[in-house]
Amino acid sequence: MNNAVEIVSSVVAQEGFNLQTTEGKMALGKALLETEQQEISTIHRFGGGLYIREAHYPKGTLVVGLEHVSEHMNVLLKGSLQVIDTGDAPQTLTAPHMFVAKAGSKLGLTLEDVVWQNIYVSNSTDVAYLESILFVIPNDLKEHQAKQLAERYPLYEEDRQDFLTMVEESGWTVEDIELVSKHREDCIPFPDGSYSICAGNSPIQGKGMFSTAAIPINSIIAPMRLGNCRTPAGYLVTHSKNPNAVVFTNNVGDMFLVANKSIRGTPGGDQGEEITIDYRQIMKINNLWKGN
């Protein structure tokens, strides 16, 4: 905490610094990336042509928001916080409160536990895509996440080796499994609903799915297969020797991803915890296991 205070003080003291500008907020955000981050939860809600991005912030959280491309509806459902919007003087907001925010970024300090919703018009349920069109993602954040990815890659060698062991046990080849995993003719987007995951770059291999909010043990994370079609959870979730999720099917053959451990939320500037399964289980469920 003291380190964060020192960093904030050093940035604010710079000549020409102005928190009412997007540039000032992004400069502060860049500096704060080097400090310990508060864990938050962001739930993505879809329905009726709307995307509701619902963020839960604990009391005492300093929030540096991404730059919004256009104006949008904001709803403060719970709590209170001090906010500096782009070009505006600081103000204190208390729930319930609804307003339209202009393009740009916001800085907030939560005075109580806060639940904040951003509301957008969209029929897409692809969070990664929506973030790419709704926000200006700063290069500093991209570089920070790329550095995190490179640092974490060596930590998952055991999972990559277990994948090779699984392939040998299954009676398939790596090439066979890669071909199946890249097949997209049976794929559909997530249906309307509420999700606490988002696609991202995996430190295990390729692309993966990551938590954006705390996910309790035994809760459904997302549908993997509906009818004969796979959702992103059906083709992006990676293999792990010690997975945090398992696969369940219902009586009509739909397949769901379920947490078998408590999964943490997302620290600021991070992707969150990667959602993983044991491919042995899903291959057996789909009658693809040819080994012993």
Disulfide bonds with the S-S distance in Angstrom:
none
